[in-house]
Amino acid sequence: MGAGRVRVLRGDTPHFDYVAGEASRGLGSVALRHALPAGFGVLTVDTMQQALDRAGGSAGNKGHEAAAAALQAADVLAQLRGADASS
């Protein structure tokens, strides 16, 4: 799981949709290939203020939330795999 912060700001071109879509597709591919949960911590926003709000501002820290959810899912998956091995 990467620790970087990524913000994709919508502009006047379709690049926003391409970048956000490919980021989502890539994370899904990694999760499937390695059988691991991957948190989608990419902020897709229309303004810099939205990015700031979602990266620890008034809307909370969405990147931290995504990372925490992925870690929690990984822990549950490890517990399930452990239960299968002891059966």
N, C-alpha and C positions, 0 to 999 in steps of 0.2 A: 504494500500500500504506500503510495507516494505521500510525501509530506509537504509538497509545494502548494502554493495558493494560485488558483487560476481564476481570472475574471474575464468573461467574454462580454464586451459591450456591444449592443446593437448599434449599427450605423446605417448608412444609406445604401449599402450593398448587401447581397445575400450571404456574405462571408460568415455572419453571425450564425445562421442556420447550418452552414456547412461545418463550422468548427464545433458547435454544440452537438450536432448529430454524430460527427465522427468521434468526438470524445466519449459520448455515450456508447457508441458501437464498440470502440476500442476497450473500454472498461468491461463491457459485457463479454467480449471475446476473451479477455484475460481471466475473468472470473470462471468462465466455462472451461477454458483450457487447463487451468490449474485447480479447478474444483475448490475455489476460495471465494469468500464474499469480497466485493469491491464497493467501496463507498463512492458515490458520485458527488464529489466536493467541488464541482465546477459551478461557479456563480454565473448565471445567464441573466444579465440585467440590461435595462435601457439607459440608465444613467450612472455616473460615478457615485452619486449620493446613495442609490440603491445598493451598489457594491459595498460602500462603507457601512451602510446600515446592516447588511447581511454578513459582514465580516467582523462582527464584534460590536456593532452599533446597536441601534434601537430594536432591530429584528433578531438580535442574538448572533451567535457565531455558527453559521450554517456549515462551514467547513469542519469545525469541531464536532458538530452534531453528526455529520456524515461519517467521520472517522470513528466516533464512539459507537455508532450503529454497526459499522463494519467489524469492529473489534468484538462487540457483543455477539454478532452473528458467527464470527470465527470461533468464539468460545463455545457457543451452543453446538456448532458443527463438530468441534473437537470432542465434546462430551458425547454426542451421538455416535461418533466413530469409535470412541472408547467403549461405549455400551455394546456396539456390534462386535467388537473384538473379544469381549468377555463372554459373549453368548455362545 
